[in-house]
Amino acid sequence: MRACVPLIVAILCSLAWAEDPEEPEPFLGLEEEMLEAPASNLYSAPSSCRDRCHEAFDRHQPCHCNARFPEFGNCCKDFESLCGHEGFSYSRDAITKEELQSVSEKIYRADINKAQKEDIILNSQNRISPSETRDHVDRCPEPLFTYVNEKLFSKPTYAAFISLLNNYQRATGRGEHFSAQQLAEQDAFLREVMKTAVLKELYGFLRHQNRYSSEQEFVSDLKNMWFGLYLRGNEEEDSSGFEHVFSGEIKKGKVTGFHNWIRFYMQEKEGLLDYYSHVYDGPWDSYPDVLAMQFNWDGYYKEVGSAFIGSSPEFEFALYSLCFIARPGKVCQLSLGGYPLAIQTYPWDKSTYGNGKKYIATAYVVSSTR
């Protein structure tokens, strides 16, 4: 949707030129998924918020379904019932930037399953400028991962996460059909992450913010927003937030999504992924860190792909979920170990679940600072 690009550029430029030195600076160009972020449903009833939650303000609409409706006036009558817990809540329950930064620091400290320094040896090699990311040139003769302590992968959340990665067809347009075993693996992953201090911290925060009234409601919502299928192609339900963000997809001859270090390592180890270069290496001197990379995935190129490095599966899952719930379709400013970090999420607007809730279309790190 080219009409969306000026707005996205404006958002990133506003961050780049922020005078506040604590504001994160963008290190990524426009990713493929940003350019293809879905437009709002054009066939929604204009007097209702059904299928319109998170919709940008449009002065031509008779009523509005945006969390900032107090500024615009005239919200739709069913806004609170349909959108009250849909990525934002009532204005009295609005989550502030300071609260997001505080809870993200707590989640960061709670990640006891993350890799230690000795668990991973990276060989990042050549760093390029943003203007060179479209060159498709392999500037790194060696793999990115020199060593990974695979004992990490025997931890329950890692094992449950890895079992999900081979459940998808990477080409969009090819329908996904889950077996009973694959559906059970989704439930097993959710059970394991909910046992961790990371997800307990996230759930406690969101319950305090009146987003969820029970853990059962929270887990059910996570399953729908991450694993619910929708049409990214033309005919069959061929995609989900989890597949796109963590496993990766191929669309129109390009890699989209694929923002996970474990997936990257395993594909590189199998000889299916060739690391080309990076444009950014984060400021953290321990894990998790952030790297923005270029790579070839079995014949398909990723121009810029950001990923946490050394984080546990529950850590990434928690931060992306937090930002999607609190700042859907917006830059979500967090703090990790004293360093600012921003995450961008987008909802899938072409289909919904529940009372008009949106699936995750994509989520990834867009900026940080050194």
C-alpha positions as CSV (number, residue, x, y, z in Angstrom):
1,M,0.0,0.0,0.0
2,R,2.1,2.9,-1.3
3,A,-0.2,5.5,0.3
4,C,1.0,4.3,3.7
5,V,4.7,4.9,3.0
6,P,4.8,8.6,3.6
7,L,3.2,8.2,7.0
8,I,5.7,5.4,7.9
9,V,8.6,7.5,6.7
10,A,7.4,10.5,8.7
11,I,7.2,8.3,11.8
12,L,10.8,7.0,11.4
13,C,12.1,10.5,10.4
14,S,10.5,12.0,13.5
15,L,12.5,9.5,15.6
16,A,15.7,10.1,13.7
17,W,15.5,13.9,14.2
18,A,14.3,13.8,17.8
19,E,16.3,16.2,19.9
20,D,15.9,14.1,23.0
21,P,19.2,12.0,23.1
22,E,17.3,9.3,24.9
23,E,14.9,8.7,22.0
24,P,15.8,5.7,19.9
25,E,17.1,6.3,16.4
26,P,16.0,4.2,13.5
27,F,18.5,1.8,12.0
28,L,16.3,0.0,9.5
29,G,14.9,1.0,6.2
30,L,11.3,0.2,5.2
31,E,10.9,-3.6,5.5
32,E,8.9,-5.5,3.0
33,E,6.1,-6.1,5.5
34,M,5.9,-2.4,6.2
35,L,5.2,-1.7,2.6
36,E,2.6,-4.4,2.5
37,A,0.8,-3.5,5.8
38,P,-2.9,-4.1,5.1
39,A,-5.4,-1.3,4.7
40,S,-8.4,-1.1,6.9
41,N,-11.5,-3.0,5.7
42,L,-13.3,-0.7,3.3
43,Y,-16.6,-2.5,3.7
44,S,-17.1,-2.0,7.5
45,A,-20.3,-0.5,8.6
46,P,-19.5,3.2,9.1
47,S,-21.7,3.6,12.2
48,S,-20.1,0.6,14.0
49,C,-16.6,-0.3,15.2
50,R,-16.9,-3.9,13.9
51,D,-13.7,-4.6,12.0
52,R,-12.6,-1.0,12.5
53,C,-10.7,-1.1,15.8
54,H,-7.3,0.7,15.5
55,E,-8.5,2.4,12.4
56,A,-6.8,5.7,11.6
57,F,-8.9,8.9,12.0
58,D,-11.0,9.7,9.0
59,R,-12.9,12.9,9.1
60,H,-15.4,11.5,6.5
61,Q,-16.6,8.8,8.9
62,P,-19.7,9.6,11.0
63,C,-18.1,8.0,14.1
64,H,-14.7,6.9,15.1
65,C,-13.0,3.8,16.6
66,N,-9.6,5.2,17.5
67,A,-8.2,5.2,21.1
68,R,-7.7,9.0,20.6
69,F,-11.4,9.6,20.1
70,P,-11.5,12.2,22.9
71,E,-9.4,14.4,20.7
72,F,-11.6,13.8,17.6
73,G,-15.0,13.5,19.3
74,N,-17.9,11.4,18.2
75,C,-16.8,7.8,18.9
76,C,-19.1,5.0,17.7
77,K,-21.6,3.7,20.3
78,D,-20.0,0.2,20.3
79,F,-16.4,1.4,20.7
80,E,-16.1,0.3,24.3
81,S,-17.7,-3.1,23.8
82,L,-15.8,-4.0,20.6
83,C,-12.5,-2.2,21.1
84,G,-12.2,-1.7,24.8
85,H,-9.6,-4.5,25.1
86,E,-8.5,-4.5,21.5
87,G,-4.9,-3.3,21.7
88,F,-6.0,-0.4,23.8
89,S,-8.5,0.1,26.5
90,Y,-10.6,3.0,27.8
91,S,-8.8,6.3,28.1
92,R,-8.6,6.0,31.8
93,D,-6.7,2.7,31.4
94,A,-4.3,4.0,28.7
95,I,-0.8,2.5,29.0
96,T,1.9,5.3,29.1
97,K,5.3,5.3,27.6
98,E,6.8,5.2,31.1
99,E,4.8,2.2,32.0
100,L,5.9,0.4,28.9
101,Q,9.5,1.2,29.7
102,S,9.1,0.0,33.3
103,V,7.5,-3.3,32.5
104,S,9.9,-4.0,29.6
105,E,12.8,-3.6,32.1
106,K,11.1,-6.1,34.4
107,I,10.6,-8.5,31.6
108,Y,14.3,-8.1,30.6
109,R,15.4,-8.9,34.2
110,A,13.0,-11.8,34.4
111,D,14.5,-13.6,31.3
112,I,16.6,-16.2,33.2
113,N,16.5,-18.6,30.2
114,K,18.4,-16.2,28.0
115,A,21.8,-17.2,26.6
116,Q,24.9,-16.4,28.7
117,K,28.0,-14.8,27.0
118,E,29.7,-18.1,26.8
119,D,26.7,-19.8,25.1
120,I,27.0,-17.9,21.8
121,I,30.0,-16.8,19.7
122,L,29.0,-14.4,16.9
123,N,31.1,-13.6,13.8
124,S,29.3,-10.5,12.6
125,Q,32.1,-9.5,10.1
126,N,31.3,-6.7,7.7
127,R,28.9,-3.9,8.5
128,I,27.4,-2.0,5.6
129,S,25.6,1.3,5.1
130,P,21.8,1.3,4.7
131,S,22.3,2.4,1.1
132,E,24.0,-0.9,0.3
133,T,21.3,-3.2,1.6
134,R,19.8,-3.6,-1.9
135,D,23.0,-4.7,-3.5
136,H,22.5,-8.5,-2.8
137,V,26.2,-8.9,-2.2
138,D,27.6,-11.5,0.2
139,R,30.3,-9.6,2.1
140,C,30.7,-12.2,4.9
141,P,32.5,-15.4,3.9
142,E,31.9,-17.0,7.2
143,P,28.7,-18.0,9.0
144,L,27.2,-15.6,11.5
145,F,27.1,-18.2,14.3
146,T,30.5,-19.6,15.1
147,Y,29.2,-21.5,18.2
148,V,25.9,-22.0,20.0
149,N,25.5,-24.0,23.1
150,E,22.7,-26.3,22.0
151,K,22.0,-27.3,25.6
152,L,19.9,-24.2,25.6
153,F,17.5,-25.9,23.2
154,S,16.7,-28.6,25.7
155,K,15.0,-26.1,28.0
156,P,11.2,-26.5,27.9
157,T,10.3,-23.2,26.2
158,Y,13.1,-23.6,23.6
159,A,12.1,-27.2,22.9
160,A,8.4,-26.3,22.6
161,F,9.3,-23.3,20.3
162,I,11.5,-25.3,18.0
163,S,8.8,-28.0,17.6
164,L,6.6,-25.3,16.0
165,L,9.1,-24.2,13.3
166,N,8.6,-27.1,10.9
167,N,4.8,-26.8,11.0
168,Y,4.6,-24.2,8.1
169,Q,4.9,-23.9,4.4
170,R,7.0,-20.8,3.8
171,A,5.4,-19.8,0.5
172,T,2.4,-17.5,0.9
173,G,-0.6,-18.6,-1.1
174,R,-0.3,-22.2,0.0
175,G,-2.8,-23.1,2.6
176,E,-1.8,-24.1,6.1
177,H,-3.6,-27.1,7.6
178,F,-2.6,-28.1,11.1
179,S,-2.7,-31.7,12.3
180,A,-3.9,-32.6,15.8
181,Q,-0.3,-33.0,16.8
182,Q,0.6,-29.6,15.5
183,L,-2.3,-28.0,17.3
184,A,-1.2,-29.7,20.5
185,E,2.3,-28.3,20.0
186,Q,0.8,-24.8,19.9
187,D,-0.9,-25.4,23.2
188,A,2.3,-27.0,24.7
189,F,4.3,-23.9,23.8
190,L,1.7,-21.6,25.4
191,R,1.7,-23.8,28.5
192,E,5.5,-23.7,28.8
193,V,5.9,-19.9,28.3
194,M,3.1,-19.2,30.8
195,K,5.2,-21.0,33.5
196,T,8.0,-18.5,33.1
197,A,8.6,-15.4,35.1
198,V,8.6,-13.4,31.8
199,L,5.0,-14.2,30.9
200,K,3.9,-14.0,34.5
201,E,5.3,-10.5,34.5
202,L,3.5,-9.6,31.3
203,Y,0.2,-11.1,32.4
204,G,0.3,-9.4,35.8
205,F,1.0,-6.0,34.1
206,L,-1.8,-6.4,31.5
207,R,-4.3,-7.6,34.2
208,H,-3.5,-4.5,36.3
209,Q,-4.1,-2.4,33.2
210,N,-7.6,-4.0,32.8
211,R,-6.7,-5.7,29.6
212,Y,-7.6,-9.2,30.9
213,S,-9.6,-10.5,33.8
214,S,-8.1,-14.0,33.9
215,E,-5.1,-16.0,32.8
216,Q,-7.4,-18.2,30.7
217,E,-8.7,-15.2,28.8
218,F,-5.1,-14.0,28.3
219,V,-3.8,-17.4,26.9
220,S,-6.8,-17.7,24.7
221,D,-6.1,-14.3,23.2
222,L,-2.5,-15.1,22.7
223,K,-3.4,-18.3,20.8
224,N,-5.8,-16.4,18.5
225,M,-3.6,-13.4,17.8
226,W,-0.4,-15.5,17.1
227,F,-1.6,-18.8,15.7
228,G,-4.9,-17.9,14.1
229,L,-4.8,-18.3,10.3
230,Y,-5.7,-15.7,7.8
231,L,-5.2,-15.0,4.0
232,R,-1.9,-13.3,3.2
233,G,-2.3,-14.7,-0.3
234,N,-5.4,-15.0,-2.4
235,E,-7.4,-18.2,-1.8
236,E,-6.5,-20.2,1.3
237,E,-5.7,-19.3,4.9
238,D,-1.9,-19.4,4.5
239,S,-0.4,-17.3,7.2
240,S,-0.3,-16.4,10.9
241,G,1.6,-14.0,13.1
242,F,3.8,-16.7,14.5
243,E,4.7,-18.1,11.1
244,H,5.5,-14.7,9.7
245,V,7.5,-13.3,12.6
246,F,9.4,-16.4,13.9
247,S,9.5,-18.9,11.1
248,G,9.6,-16.6,8.0
249,E,7.7,-16.5,4.7
250,I,8.4,-16.0,1.0
251,K,6.2,-13.6,-0.8
252,K,6.7,-12.2,-4.3
253,G,10.2,-13.6,-4.4
254,K,11.4,-12.0,-1.2
255,V,11.8,-13.1,2.4
256,T,9.3,-11.5,4.7
257,G,9.2,-11.7,8.5
258,F,11.9,-14.1,9.8
259,H,12.9,-12.2,13.0
260,N,14.2,-15.0,15.2
261,W,17.8,-16.0,16.0
262,I,17.1,-19.6,16.8
263,R,15.5,-20.1,13.4
264,F,18.4,-18.3,11.8
265,Y,21.0,-20.5,13.5
266,M,19.2,-23.7,12.7
267,Q,18.8,-22.8,9.0
268,E,22.4,-21.6,8.7
269,K,23.6,-24.8,10.3
270,E,21.7,-26.9,7.7
271,G,23.2,-24.9,4.9
272,L,19.9,-23.3,3.9
273,L,20.8,-19.7,4.9
274,D,23.8,-17.6,3.9
275,Y,24.6,-14.6,6.1
276,Y,25.6,-11.6,3.9
277,S,26.2,-8.6,6.2
278,H,24.7,-6.4,8.9
279,V,23.7,-2.7,9.2
280,Y,23.4,-2.6,13.0
281,D,24.8,-4.2,16.1
282,G,23.1,-3.3,19.3
283,P,24.7,-1.6,22.4
284,W,24.2,-4.5,24.8
285,D,27.3,-6.2,26.1
286,S,25.4,-9.3,27.1
287,Y,22.4,-11.2,25.7
288,P,19.9,-10.5,24.5
289,D,21.4,-8.2,21.9
290,V,19.9,-6.9,18.6
291,L,21.3,-7.4,15.1
292,A,19.9,-6.1,11.8
293,M,21.1,-8.3,8.9
294,Q,21.0,-9.1,5.3
295,F,20.9,-12.8,4.2
296,N,19.9,-15.3,1.5
297,W,17.4,-17.9,2.6
298,D,17.6,-20.8,0.2
299,G,17.6,-18.6,-2.9
300,Y,15.6,-15.7,-1.5
301,Y,17.0,-12.4,-0.2
302,K,16.2,-10.5,3.0
303,E,17.1,-6.8,2.6
304,V,16.9,-5.9,6.3
305,G,15.9,-8.3,9.0
306,S,16.2,-7.4,12.7
307,A,16.4,-10.0,15.4
308,F,17.1,-10.3,19.1
309,I,20.2,-12.5,19.6
310,G,20.4,-14.8,22.6
311,S,17.0,-14.1,24.0
312,S,14.7,-16.9,25.2
313,P,11.6,-17.6,23.1
314,E,9.3,-16.3,25.9
315,F,11.2,-13.0,26.0
316,E,10.5,-12.2,22.3
317,F,7.0,-13.5,22.5
318,A,6.3,-11.3,25.5
319,L,7.7,-8.1,24.1
320,Y,6.0,-8.4,20.7
321,S,2.7,-9.3,22.5
322,L,3.1,-6.4,24.8
323,C,3.6,-3.9,21.9
324,F,0.8,-5.4,19.8
325,I,-1.6,-5.1,22.7
326,A,-0.5,-1.7,23.9
327,R,0.6,0.0,20.6
328,P,-0.9,-1.9,17.6
329,G,0.2,-0.4,14.3
330,K,2.5,2.1,16.1
331,V,6.1,2.4,17.3
332,C,6.3,1.0,20.8
333,Q,9.0,2.5,22.9
334,L,10.6,0.2,25.5
335,S,13.7,0.1,27.7
336,L,16.1,-2.9,28.0
337,G,19.0,-2.8,30.4
338,G,18.9,1.0,30.4
339,Y,18.9,1.3,26.6
340,P,15.9,2.5,24.6
341,L,14.5,0.1,22.0
342,A,11.5,0.5,19.7
343,I,9.3,-2.3,18.3
344,Q,6.8,-1.9,15.4
345,T,3.8,-4.1,15.1
346,Y,0.9,-4.2,12.6
347,P,-2.5,-5.8,12.9
348,W,-4.0,-7.8,10.0
349,D,-7.0,-5.8,9.1
350,K,-8.6,-8.0,6.5
351,S,-10.1,-10.5,9.0
352,T,-10.8,-10.7,12.7
353,Y,-11.6,-13.1,15.5
354,G,-13.8,-12.7,18.6
355,N,-15.5,-9.4,18.7
356,G,-13.5,-7.7,16.0
357,K,-10.1,-8.5,17.4
358,K,-7.1,-8.4,15.0
359,Y,-4.5,-11.0,14.3
360,I,-0.8,-10.1,14.4
361,A,0.5,-9.3,10.9
362,T,4.1,-8.6,11.8
363,A,6.3,-7.5,14.7
364,Y,10.0,-6.5,14.7
365,V,12.6,-4.2,16.2
366,V,12.8,-0.9,14.3
367,S,15.2,1.2,16.3
368,S,17.6,1.5,19.2
369,T,20.6,3.7,20.1
370,R,24.2,3.2,21.1
